C-alpha cells in the first residue's frame, strides 16, 4: 500500500494525491502540468480575480500557449 497525502496545485487549484515519498520533491500536476514542491503545508491562495488570472497565465506559459500582453 502506498501512503499518500492530498495537496492543491498552486497553479490550477485542483486537489491531487501525492505519494508520501515525494514530500519535499518537485512534482507535476497531472491536470495542468505545473511543477511545484510537494508539501504537507498549504500556502493559502488569494481568491481575487487578479490572482486567478495570474495562475491561468502561468499555466498557459508553461503549456507554450500564446498569452496576450496586457
Phi and psi restraints in degrees (range 20) as a CNS / XPLOR table:
assign (resid 1 and name C) (resid 2 and name N)
       (resid 2 and name CA) (resid 2 and name C) 1.0 -96.9 20.0 2
assign (resid 2 and name N) (resid 2 and name CA)
       (resid 2 and name C) (resid 3 and name N) 1.0 125.8 20.0 2
assign (resid 2 and name C) (resid 3 and name N)
       (resid 3 and name CA) (resid 3 and name C) 1.0 -79.6 20.0 2
assign (resid 3 and name N) (resid 3 and name CA)
       (resid 3 and name C) (resid 4 and name N) 1.0 139.1 20.0 2
assign (resid 3 and name C) (resid 4 and name N)
       (resid 4 and name CA) (resid 4 and name C) 1.0 -136.1 20.0 2
assign (resid 4 and name N) (resid 4 and name CA)
       (resid 4 and name C) (resid 5 and name N) 1.0 159.3 20.0 2
assign (resid 4 and name C) (resid 5 and name N)
       (resid 5 and name CA) (resid 5 and name C) 1.0 -133.0 20.0 2
assign (resid 5 and name N) (resid 5 and name CA)
       (resid 5 and name C) (resid 6 and name N) 1.0 154.2 20.0 2
assign (resid 5 and name C) (resid 6 and name N)
       (resid 6 and name CA) (resid 6 and name C) 1.0 -89.8 20.0 2
assign (resid 6 and name N) (resid 6 and name CA)
       (resid 6 and name C) (resid 7 and name N) 1.0 142.1 20.0 2
assign (resid 6 and name C) (resid 7 and name N)
       (resid 7 and name CA) (resid 7 and name C) 1.0 -149.0 20.0 2
assign (resid 7 and name N) (resid 7 and name CA)
       (resid 7 and name C) (resid 8 and name N) 1.0 144.8 20.0 2
assign (resid 7 and name C) (resid 8 and name N)
       (resid 8 and name CA) (resid 8 and name C) 1.0 -90.5 20.0 2
assign (resid 8 and name N) (resid 8 and name CA)
       (resid 8 and name C) (resid 9 and name N) 1.0 139.1 20.0 2
assign (resid 8 and name C) (resid 9 and name N)
       (resid 9 and name CA) (resid 9 and name C) 1.0 -67.5 20.0 2
assign (resid 9 and name N) (resid 9 and name CA)
       (resid 9 and name C) (resid 10 and name N) 1.0 129.4 20.0 2
assign (resid 9 and name C) (resid 10 and name N)
       (resid 10 and name CA) (resid 10 and name C) 1.0 -69.9 20.0 2
assign (resid 10 and name N) (resid 10 and name CA)
       (resid 10 and name C) (resid 11 and name N) 1.0 -12.5 20.0 2
assign (resid 10 and name C) (resid 11 and name N)
       (resid 11 and name CA) (resid 11 and name C) 1.0 -95.8 20.0 2
assign (resid 11 and name N) (resid 11 and name CA)
       (resid 11 and name C) (resid 12 and name N) 1.0 -55.0 20.0 2
assign (resid 11 and name C) (resid 12 and name N)
       (resid 12 and name CA) (resid 12 and name C) 1.0 -99.1 20.0 2
assign (resid 12 and name N) (resid 12 and name CA)
       (resid 12 and name C) (resid 13 and name N) 1.0 -15.0 20.0 2
assign (resid 12 and name C) (resid 13 and name N)
       (resid 13 and name CA) (resid 13 and name C) 1.0 83.2 20.0 2
assign (resid 13 and name N) (resid 13 and name CA)
       (resid 13 and name C) (resid 14 and name N) 1.0 -2.3 20.0 2
assign (resid 13 and name C) (resid 14 and name N)
       (resid 14 and name CA) (resid 14 and name C) 1.0 -73.7 20.0 2
assign (resid 14 and name N) (resid 14 and name CA)
       (resid 14 and name C) (resid 15 and name N) 1.0 145.2 20.0 2
assign (resid 14 and name C) (resid 15 and name N)
       (resid 15 and name CA) (resid 15 and name C) 1.0 -82.1 20.0 2
assign (resid 15 and name N) (resid 15 and name CA)
       (resid 15 and name C) (resid 16 and name N) 1.0 130.1 20.0 2
assign (resid 15 and name C) (resid 16 and name N)
       (resid 16 and name CA) (resid 16 and name C) 1.0 -128.7 20.0 2
assign (resid 16 and name N) (resid 16 and name CA)
       (resid 16 and name C) (resid 17 and name N) 1.0 159.2 20.0 2
assign (resid 16 and name C) (resid 17 and name N)
       (resid 17 and name CA) (resid 17 and name C) 1.0 -101.1 20.0 2
assign (resid 17 and name N) (resid 17 and name CA)
       (resid 17 and name C) (resid 18 and name N) 1.0 126.7 20.0 2
assign (resid 17 and name C) (resid 18 and name N)
       (resid 18 and name CA) (resid 18 and name C) 1.0 -116.0 20.0 2
assign (resid 18 and name N) (resid 18 and name CA)
       (resid 18 and name C) (resid 19 and name N) 1.0 134.5 20.0 2
assign (resid 18 and name C) (resid 19 and name N)
       (resid 19 and name CA) (resid 19 and name C) 1.0 -63.8 20.0 2
assign (resid 19 and name N) (resid 19 and name CA)
       (resid 19 and name C) (resid 20 and name N) 1.0 138.5 20.0 2
assign (resid 19 and name C) (resid 20 and name N)
       (resid 20 and name CA) (resid 20 and name C) 1.0 -58.4 20.0 2
assign (resid 20 and name N) (resid 20 and name CA)
       (resid 20 and name C) (resid 21 and name N) 1.0 -33.3 20.0 2
assign (resid 20 and name C) (resid 21 and name N)
       (resid 21 and name CA) (resid 21 and name C) 1.0 -70.0 20.0 2
assign (resid 21 and name N) (resid 21 and name CA)
       (resid 21 and name C) (resid 22 and name N) 1.0 -10.6 20.0 2
assign (resid 21 and name C) (resid 22 and name N)
       (resid 22 and name CA) (resid 22 and name C) 1.0 -93.4 20.0 2
assign (resid 22 and name N) (resid 22 and name CA)
       (resid 22 and name C) (resid 23 and name N) 1.0 1.7 20.0 2
assign (resid 22 and name C) (resid 23 and name N)
       (resid 23 and name CA) (resid 23 and name C) 1.0 -56.3 20.0 2
assign (resid 23 and name N) (resid 23 and name CA)
       (resid 23 and name C) (resid 24 and name N) 1.0 127.1 20.0 2
assign (resid 23 and name C) (resid 24 and name N)
       (resid 24 and name CA) (resid 24 and name C) 1.0 85.4 20.0 2
assign (resid 24 and name N) (resid 24 and name CA)
       (resid 24 and name C) (resid 25 and name N) 1.0 0.1 20.0 2
assign (resid 24 and name C) (resid 25 and name N)
       (resid 25 and name CA) (resid 25 and name C) 1.0 -110.1 20.0 2
assign (resid 25 and name N) (resid 25 and name CA)
       (resid 25 and name C) (resid 26 and name N) 1.0 163.4 20.0 2
assign (resid 25 and name C) (resid 26 and name N)
       (resid 26 and name CA) (resid 26 and name C) 1.0 -74.5 20.0 2
assign (resid 26 and name N) (resid 26 and name CA)
       (resid 26 and name C) (resid 27 and name N) 1.0 130.5 20.0 2
assign (resid 26 and name C) (resid 27 and name N)
       (resid 27 and name CA) (resid 27 and name C) 1.0 -130.6 20.0 2
assign (resid 27 and name N) (resid 27 and name CA)
       (resid 27 and name C) (resid 28 and name N) 1.0 164.9 20.0 2
assign (resid 27 and name C) (resid 28 and name N)
       (resid 28 and name CA) (resid 28 and name C) 1.0 -120.0 20.0 2
assign (resid 28 and name N) (resid 28 and name CA)
       (resid 28 and name C) (resid 29 and name N) 1.0 137.6 20.0 2
assign (resid 28 and name C) (resid 29 and name N)
       (resid 29 and name CA) (resid 29 and name C) 1.0 -66.8 20.0 2
assign (resid 29 and name N) (resid 29 and name CA)
       (resid 29 and name C) (resid 30 and name N) 1.0 129.8 20.0 2
assign (resid 29 and name C) (resid 30 and name N)
       (resid 30 and name CA) (resid 30 and name C) 1.0 -71.5 20.0 2
assign (resid 30 and name N) (resid 30 and name CA)
       (resid 30 and name C) (resid 31 and name N) 1.0 -12.4 20.0 2
assign (resid 30 and name C) (resid 31 and name N)
       (resid 31 and name CA) (resid 31 and name C) 1.0 -92.4 20.0 2
assign (resid 31 and name N) (resid 31 and name CA)
       (resid 31 and name C) (resid 32 and name N) 1.0 -52.6 20.0 2
assign (resid 31 and name C) (resid 32 and name N)
       (resid 32 and name CA) (resid 32 and name C) 1.0 -110.5 20.0 2
assign (resid 32 and name N) (resid 32 and name CA)
       (resid 32 and name C) (resid 33 and name N) 1.0 -6.2 20.0 2
assign (resid 32 and name C) (resid 33 and name N)
       (resid 33 and name CA) (resid 33 and name C) 1.0 69.1 20.0 2
assign (resid 33 and name N) (resid 33 and name CA)
       (resid 33 and name C) (resid 34 and name N) 1.0 13.5 20.0 2
assign (resid 33 and name C) (resid 34 and name N)
       (resid 34 and name CA) (resid 34 and name C) 1.0 -69.0 20.0 2
assign (resid 34 and name N) (resid 34 and name CA)
       (resid 34 and name C) (resid 35 and name N) 1.0 141.8 20.0 2
assign (resid 34 and name C) (resid 35 and name N)
       (resid 35 and name CA) (resid 35 and name C) 1.0 -98.4 20.0 2
assign (resid 35 and name N) (resid 35 and name CA)
       (resid 35 and name C) (resid 36 and name N) 1.0 140.6 20.0 2
assign (resid 35 and name C) (resid 36 and name N)
       (resid 36 and name CA) (resid 36 and name C) 1.0 -157.7 20.0 2
assign (resid 36 and name N) (resid 36 and name CA)
       (resid 36 and name C) (resid 37 and name N) 1.0 168.5 20.0 2
assign (resid 36 and name C) (resid 37 and name N)
       (resid 37 and name CA) (resid 37 and name C) 1.0 -87.7 20.0 2
assign (resid 37 and name N) (resid 37 and name CA)
       (resid 37 and name C) (resid 38 and name N) 1.0 125.9 20.0 2
assign (resid 37 and name C) (resid 38 and name N)
       (resid 38 and name CA) (resid 38 and name C) 1.0 -65.9 20.0 2
assign (resid 38 and name N) (resid 38 and name CA)
       (resid 38 and name C) (resid 39 and name N) 1.0 127.2 20.0 2
assign (resid 38 and name C) (resid 39 and name N)
       (resid 39 and name CA) (resid 39 and name C) 1.0 -147.0 20.0 2
assign (resid 39 and name N) (resid 39 and name CA)
       (resid 39 and name C) (resid 40 and name N) 1.0 138.0 20.0 2
assign (resid 39 and name C) (resid 40 and name N)
       (resid 40 and name CA) (resid 40 and name C) 1.0 -70.9 20.0 2
assign (resid 40 and name N) (resid 40 and name CA)
       (resid 40 and name C) (resid 41 and name N) 1.0 -30.8 20.0 2
assign (resid 40 and name C) (resid 41 and name N)
       (resid 41 and name CA) (resid 41 and name C) 1.0 -86.2 20.0 2
assign (resid 41 and name N) (resid 41 and name CA)
       (resid 41 and name C) (resid 42 and name N) 1.0 125.0 20.0 2
assign (resid 41 and name C) (resid 42 and name N)
       (resid 42 and name CA) (resid 42 and name C) 1.0 -93.5 20.0 2
assign (resid 42 and name N) (resid 42 and name CA)
       (resid 42 and name C) (resid 43 and name N) 1.0 135.7 20.0 2
assign (resid 42 and name C) (resid 43 and name N)
       (resid 43 and name CA) (resid 43 and name C) 1.0 -89.4 20.0 2
assign (resid 43 and name N) (resid 43 and name CA)
       (resid 43 and name C) (resid 44 and name N) 1.0 121.0 20.0 2
assign (resid 43 and name C) (resid 44 and name N)
       (resid 44 and name CA) (resid 44 and name C) 1.0 -61.9 20.0 2
assign (resid 44 and name N) (resid 44 and name CA)
       (resid 44 and name C) (resid 45 and name N) 1.0 136.6 20.0 2
assign (resid 44 and name C) (resid 45 and name N)
       (resid 45 and name CA) (resid 45 and name C) 1.0 -96.2 20.0 2
assign (resid 45 and name N) (resid 45 and name CA)
       (resid 45 and name C) (resid 46 and name N) 1.0 136.2 20.0 2
assign (resid 45 and name C) (resid 46 and name N)
       (resid 46 and name CA) (resid 46 and name C) 1.0 -61.0 20.0 2
assign (resid 46 and name N) (resid 46 and name CA)
       (resid 46 and name C) (resid 47 and name N) 1.0 144.4 20.0 2
assign (resid 46 and name C) (resid 47 and name N)
       (resid 47 and name CA) (resid 47 and name C) 1.0 -98.6 20.0 2
assign (resid 47 and name N) (resid 47 and name CA)
       (resid 47 and name C) (resid 48 and name N) 1.0 11.1 20.0 2
assign (resid 47 and name C) (resid 48 and name N)
       (resid 48 and name CA) (resid 48 and name C) 1.0 -74.5 20.0 2
assign (resid 48 and name N) (resid 48 and name CA)
       (resid 48 and name C) (resid 49 and name N) 1.0 159.1 20.0 2
assign (resid 48 and name C) (resid 49 and name N)
       (resid 49 and name CA) (resid 49 and name C) 1.0 -61.6 20.0 2
assign (resid 49 and name N) (resid 49 and name CA)
       (resid 49 and name C) (resid 50 and name N) 1.0 -37.5 20.0 2
assign (resid 49 and name C) (resid 50 and name N)
       (resid 50 and name CA) (resid 50 and name C) 1.0 -63.0 20.0 2
assign (resid 50 and name N) (resid 50 and name CA)
       (resid 50 and name C) (resid 51 and name N) 1.0 -42.5 20.0 2
assign (resid 50 and name C) (resid 51 and name N)
       (resid 51 and name CA) (resid 51 and name C) 1.0 -65.1 20.0 2
assign (resid 51 and name N) (resid 51 and name CA)
       (resid 51 and name C) (resid 52 and name N) 1.0 -39.1 20.0 2
assign (resid 51 and name C) (resid 52 and name N)
       (resid 52 and name CA) (resid 52 and name C) 1.0 -63.6 20.0 2
assign (resid 52 and name N) (resid 52 and name CA)
       (resid 52 and name C) (resid 53 and name N) 1.0 -45.4 20.0 2
assign (resid 52 and name C) (resid 53 and name N)
       (resid 53 and name CA) (resid 53 and name C) 1.0 -64.2 20.0 2
assign (resid 53 and name N) (resid 53 and name CA)
       (resid 53 and name C) (resid 54 and name N) 1.0 -35.0 20.0 2
assign (resid 53 and name C) (resid 54 and name N)
       (resid 54 and name CA) (resid 54 and name C) 1.0 -63.2 20.0 2
assign (resid 54 and name N) (resid 54 and name CA)
       (resid 54 and name C) (resid 55 and name N) 1.0 -43.4 20.0 2
assign (resid 54 and name C) (resid 55 and name N)
       (resid 55 and name CA) (resid 55 and name C) 1.0 -64.5 20.0 2
assign (resid 55 and name N) (resid 55 and name CA)
       (resid 55 and name C) (resid 56 and name N) 1.0 -39.8 20.0 2
assign (resid 55 and name C) (resid 56 and name N)
       (resid 56 and name CA) (resid 56 and name C) 1.0 -64.4 20.0 2
assign (resid 56 and name N) (resid 56 and name CA)
       (resid 56 and name C) (resid 57 and name N) 1.0 -44.9 20.0 2
assign (resid 56 and name C) (resid 57 and name N)
       (resid 57 and name CA) (resid 57 and name C) 1.0 -62.3 20.0 2
assign (resid 57 and name N) (resid 57 and name CA)
       (resid 57 and name C) (resid 58 and name N) 1.0 -40.3 20.0 2
assign (resid 57 and name C) (resid 58 and name N)
       (resid 58 and name CA) (resid 58 and name C) 1.0 -62.9 20.0 2
assign (resid 58 and name N) (resid 58 and name CA)
       (resid 58 and name C) (resid 59 and name N) 1.0 -41.6 20.0 2
assign (resid 58 and name C) (resid 59 and name N)
       (resid 59 and name CA) (resid 59 and name C) 1.0 -64.7 20.0 2
assign (resid 59 and name N) (resid 59 and name CA)
       (resid 59 and name C) (resid 60 and name N) 1.0 -40.9 20.0 2
assign (resid 59 and name C) (resid 60 and name N)
       (resid 60 and name CA) (resid 60 and name C) 1.0 -64.9 20.0 2
assign (resid 60 and name N) (resid 60 and name CA)
       (resid 60 and name C) (resid 61 and name N) 1.0 -41.0 20.0 2
assign (resid 60 and name C) (resid 61 and name N)
       (resid 61 and name CA) (resid 61 and name C) 1.0 -61.3 20.0 2
assign (resid 61 and name N) (resid 61 and name CA)
       (resid 61 and name C) (resid 62 and name N) 1.0 -42.4 20.0 2
assign (resid 61 and name C) (resid 62 and name N)
       (resid 62 and name CA) (resid 62 and name C) 1.0 -63.2 20.0 2
assign (resid 62 and name N) (resid 62 and name CA)
       (resid 62 and name C) (resid 63 and name N) 1.0 -33.5 20.0 2
assign (resid 62 and name C) (resid 63 and name N)
       (resid 63 and name CA) (resid 63 and name C) 1.0 -80.1 20.0 2
assign (resid 63 and name N) (resid 63 and name CA)
       (resid 63 and name C) (resid 64 and name N) 1.0 -11.6 20.0 2
assign (resid 63 and name C) (resid 64 and name N)
       (resid 64 and name CA) (resid 64 and name C) 1.0 89.7 20.0 2
assign (resid 64 and name N) (resid 64 and name CA)
       (resid 64 and name C) (resid 65 and name N) 1.0 4.1 20.0 2
assign (resid 64 and name C) (resid 65 and name N)
       (resid 65 and name CA) (resid 65 and name C) 1.0 -71.9 20.0 2
assign (resid 65 and name N) (resid 65 and name CA)
       (resid 65 and name C) (resid 66 and name N) 1.0 155.6 20.0 2
assign (resid 65 and name C) (resid 66 and name N)
       (resid 66 and name CA) (resid 66 and name C) 1.0 -77.9 20.0 2
assign (resid 66 and name N) (resid 66 and name CA)
       (resid 66 and name C) (resid 67 and name N) 1.0 128.7 20.0 2
assign (resid 66 and name C) (resid 67 and name N)
       (resid 67 and name CA) (resid 67 and name C) 1.0 -109.3 20.0 2
assign (resid 67 and name N) (resid 67 and name CA)
       (resid 67 and name C) (resid 68 and name N) 1.0 124.1 20.0 2
assign (resid 67 and name C) (resid 68 and name N)
       (resid 68 and name CA) (resid 68 and name C) 1.0 -64.9 20.0 2
assign (resid 68 and name N) (resid 68 and name CA)
       (resid 68 and name C) (resid 69 and name N) 1.0 145.4 20.0 2
assign (resid 68 and name C) (resid 69 and name N)
       (resid 69 and name CA) (resid 69 and name C) 1.0 -82.6 20.0 2
assign (resid 69 and name N) (resid 69 and name CA)
       (resid 69 and name C) (resid 70 and name N) 1.0 138.1 20.0 2
